[in-house]
Amino acid sequence: MMEELSQDADGGGLSVKVEEVENENLAEMAALDADEEDEEALPHSEILDIFEEGLAQLVQDPLLCDLPIQVTLEEVNSQIALEYGQAMTVRVLKADGEIMPIVVVQNATVLDLKKAIRRFLELKQQREGGVKHEICLENLSFSISRGKA
């Protein structure tokens, strides 16, 4: 590069080895092009793997550590809303005794709660795999009890 300076034989001025500098620049540009081609050549599955690894590291943050590894943007936003006091967790007790922690905004309606329950169950089915069941919340009834947090 610019370090490639030498004095002429008669000591007059400095001459730049232009050809060497141009060759180095061309080599650097070729290396950058090769890196870009490598990035573009990654198959979709590898990009997803890289993304999931980064996401797994992200959810190790104390603020997000309660979230599953296959977290959705909706779940991240809900967790952040919880931390800022803009949302609350409603613990829904199923007939089989399972408790589902459902996050809804502070001014949520019953319809919002039903949608959140539906989304929670859909995500649970996707993550656990197995047979898909139809989720029907038409005859859902609510009872509110204040218990220990």
Residue, then its C-alpha position, 0 to 999 in steps of 0.5 A: m500500500m502506501e508503505e511501498l515507497s522508495q527513493d529513485a536511484d538518483g535520490g530525487g523523489l519518491s516513486v510509488k510502486v503503483e502496480e503493487v498497490e493496484n494488485e493488492n487492492l484487486a486482491e482485497m476486492a476479490a476477497l470481499d466479493a468472495d465473502e459476499e458470495d459465500e454469504e449469499a450462497l448459504p442455504h436457507s436452513e443454515i441461515l435459520d440455524i445461525f438466526e436460532e443460535g443468535l436468538a438462543q443467546l438473546v433469550q439468555d438475557p435476564l429480561l428474556c430468560d423466561l421465554p422459550i428458545q423458539v420465541t416469537l416476536e409477539e412473545v418478546n414484545s409481551q415480555i417487554a410490556l410486562e417489564y414496563g408495566q404495560a401488560m399483566t400475566v393472567r394465570v388460566l387454570k384448565a380443567d386438567g389442572e394445568i396453569m397457563p400463564i397468558v400475557v395481555v395488555q393492562n386494558a385487555t378485553v375478554l376477547d383479547l384474553k380469548k385471542a391470547i389463550r388461543r395463540f398460547l395454545e397454538l404455540k404450545q401445540q407447534r412446539e410440542g408437535g404431535v396431533k393438532h387439535e381444534i381450539c374452541l373457546e366459544n363456551l369458555s367461562f371465567s371465574i376470577s380468584r385472587g390467590k397468591a402470586 
